[in-house]
Amino acid sequence: MDQNERVKVLLKQCSFIVKRLLENGYLAESLNQHKFEQLKKILEEQEKKKEESGKGK
């Protein structure tokens, strides 16, 4: 596994963890509601792009 692949795996793991924390409300208190919704939307869009690119391979 080269460095780029390791970075991709780590980013995927981090986004998964952040998404779970957001869903469970752990980060919601420190972020205002608008930023919370914005971040959740961005993560969902990234997830869709990953799924679409995975289907193309």
Number of C-alpha atoms within 10 A of each C-alpha: 5 6 8 9 10 11 11 11 11 12 12 15 12 12 15 14 12 17 17 13 13 18 13 10 12 12 15 16 10 10 13 10 11 10 12 17 14 11 16 16 12 11 16 14 12 14 15 12 12 12 11 11 10 9 8 6 5
